Every structure is written in structure tokens, then in C-alpha cells.
Amino acid sequence: MNATSSEVTAGSSDGSTADLDAAVRELTRFYEQLAEADLPRLHALYAPDARFKDPFNEVQGVAAIEGIFRHMFVSLERPRFVVTGQVRQGGQCFLLWDFHFRFRRFDTRTEQRVRGTSHIVFDAQGRVTLHRDYWDAAEELYEKLPVVGGLMRWLKRRANQ
């Protein structure tokens, strides 16, 4: 966790707050230090039948989740996550994050940033069973693309008139 992180914790009545704290810390560290060579560690952090959903994907199983992250490393230059906050309660948490990367095509020089949050649900062993990412694909991605970006910005202006 970095120094700018904010945190709110609401413990559960079953006394597992310390276990959840450790699982959240380990998962946060994993994503903030993520490199392609680290992807096999997903099998230790995620339950075998874990589900993952974001604006582009919906998969089940660690191998499928690993495939999404492998694709990320192929498609983007220097992808990295910075966790900026977290909210924990019971066996779940929300991680707030900034995702930094450069496109391999289009504007390859400008570092891009997508702001989002992940809803994470843990099992009794501290493994992720659900990982659902929420972020605005239109504002955070499509508006930054050539041609499509101009159309998205125009649609946004029209909707706000």
C-alpha cells in the first residue's frame, strides 16, 4: 500500500478481520508489483472457480483470469496499478485504483490513466472468489482513441445539453 492510500475497515463478527487484512494486503501488493512473470501466482491468490468481470470480459476459473492479464501485457506497454484506497467489510473489500499504461498502437508516448475500483470477495481461506472491476470505458478509454474519441466526446456534449 502506498502512502497516499486511504482505508476504512469494518470488521466482521466472526473474528476474521486479521485474516482478511492479510489477504487484502497480499492481493494489493501483488497488483501494485504485477509483472507478466508473476501471473502464475494468481493460482495461489484466487480460488479455482473464481469469477472475474470487467467492462470487456466475464470469465470463470483462474486460467481464464490469467489469460486476461496475459492479454493486457501483450496489448499495453508498461501496465501498472496503484491502489489508492480500500474499504473492507466481512469477507469482501473494494480497492480503489489508478491503472497506468501506454498504448502499443495509437499515441504510444502518452501515459494513460484509468481510474476504477474492484469489488473483491474472499473465501474462508483468503482466496478471491469474485473480482469485479468497475470503470467508465467511455470516459477512461474510448475518448482517448483516435476517431472514436471524437465521436464519444461529441456524444457526451450532446447528452449534457
C-alpha positions in Angstrom: 0.0 0.0 0.0 1.4 3.4 -0.8 1.5 6.5 1.4 -1.4 8.2 -0.3 -3.8 5.3 0.4 -6.9 5.8 2.4 -8.6 3.0 4.3 -11.9 2.2 6.1 -12.3 -1.1 7.8 -15.4 -2.6 9.2 -14.7 -6.0 10.9 -16.9 -9.0 10.7 -18.5 -10.6 13.8 -16.7 -13.9 13.1 -13.3 -12.6 14.2 -11.7 -13.0 10.7 -10.7 -9.3 10.3 -6.9 -10.1 10.7 -7.1 -12.8 8.1 -9.0 -10.5 5.7 -6.4 -7.8 6.4 -3.6 -10.1 5.4 -5.4 -11.3 2.3 -6.1 -7.7 1.2 -2.5 -6.7 1.8 -1.2 -9.6 -0.2 -3.6 -9.0 -3.1 -2.8 -5.3 -3.1 0.9 -5.9 -3.1 0.5 -8.4 -5.9 -1.3 -5.9 -8.2 0.9 -3.0 -7.4 4.0 -5.0 -8.2 2.4 -7.0 -11.1 4.7 -8.2 -13.8 4.0 -10.8 -16.5 6.2 -13.3 -14.8 4.1 -13.0 -11.7 0.9 -14.2 -13.3 1.2 -17.9 -12.2 0.8 -16.6 -8.6 -2.9 -15.9 -9.4 -3.4 -19.7 -8.7 -2.4 -19.1 -5.1 -4.4 -15.9 -4.7 -7.7 -16.9 -6.4 -10.0 -19.9 -5.8 -10.0 -22.4 -8.7 -13.5 -21.4 -9.8 -13.1 -17.6 -9.2 -15.1 -15.3 -11.4 -13.8 -12.1 -13.0 -15.8 -9.4 -14.7 -14.8 -6.0 -16.2 -16.3 -3.8 -18.9 -14.8 -6.2 -21.6 -14.6 -9.6 -20.0 -16.6 -12.1 -18.0 -14.8 -15.3 -17.2 -14.6 -18.1 -14.6 -11.5 -20.0 -13.5 -8.0 -19.0 -12.7 -6.6 -20.0 -16.1 -9.2 -17.7 -17.8 -8.4 -14.8 -15.4 -4.7 -15.3 -16.1 -5.4 -15.1 -19.8 -7.0 -11.7 -19.4 -3.9 -10.4 -17.7 -1.6 -12.0 -20.2 -3.5 -10.2 -23.0 -3.1 -6.9 -21.0 0.7 -7.4 -21.1 0.6 -8.1 -24.9 -1.7 -5.2 -25.7 -0.3 -2.5 -23.5 3.1 -1.0 -22.7 4.2 -0.9 -19.0 0.8 -1.5 -17.4 0.8 -0.9 -13.6 -1.8 -0.5 -10.9 -1.6 2.0 -8.0 -4.1 1.2 -5.2 -5.2 4.5 -3.8 -7.7 3.3 -1.1 -9.7 0.4 0.2 -12.9 -0.3 2.1 -13.2 -3.7 3.8 -16.2 -5.4 5.4 -16.9 -9.0 6.3 -15.2 -11.2 3.6 -15.1 -8.6 0.9 -13.4 -5.3 0.0 -13.4 -2.6 -2.6 -10.0 -1.5 -3.9 -9.8 1.9 -5.5 -7.0 2.1 -8.1 -5.4 4.0 -10.9 -4.2 1.9 -13.8 -1.3 3.4 -15.8 -0.2 2.3 -19.2 0.8 3.3 -22.7 -0.9 2.1 -25.8 1.2 -0.1 -28.1 -0.7 1.5 -31.0 -2.2 5.0 -31.3 -0.5 7.5 -29.0 2.4 5.4 -27.8 4.2 8.3 -26.0 1.5 9.5 -23.6 1.0 7.6 -20.3 -2.7 6.9 -19.9 -4.6 6.6 -16.6 -7.8 4.8 -15.9 -9.5 5.3 -12.5 -11.5 2.4 -11.2 -12.5 0.2 -8.4 -12.5 -3.6 -7.8 -15.1 -5.4 -5.7 -13.3 -8.5 -4.3 -14.9 -11.3 -2.4 -12.8 -13.8 -0.4 -13.4 -17.4 0.7 -12.6 -18.7 4.2 -9.0 -19.5 3.0 -8.5 -15.9 2.0 -8.6 -16.6 -1.8 -10.5 -14.4 -4.2 -13.8 -15.9 -5.4 -15.2 -12.8 -7.2 -13.2 -10.0 -8.8 -15.4 -7.4 -10.4 -13.8 -4.2 -11.9 -15.9 -1.0 -12.3 -14.6 1.8 -14.5 -16.0 4.0 -17.2 -14.8 2.6 -20.5 -16.3 5.6 -22.5 -14.6 8.3 -20.5 -11.4 6.5 -19.4 -10.6 4.7 -22.7 -12.8 5.4 -25.8 -12.5 9.2 -25.5 -8.7 8.8 -25.8 -8.7 6.8 -29.0 -8.4 8.5 -32.5 -11.7 8.9 -34.4 -13.7 7.0 -31.7 -12.6 9.6 -29.1 -14.0 12.5 -31.1 -17.3 10.7 -31.5 -17.5 9.9 -27.8 -16.7 13.5 -26.8 -19.4 14.7 -29.2 -22.0 12.3 -27.8 -21.1 13.3 -24.3 -21.6 17.0 -25.1 -24.9 16.3 -26.8 -26.1 14.3 -23.8 -25.2 17.1 -21.4 -27.1 19.8 -23.4 
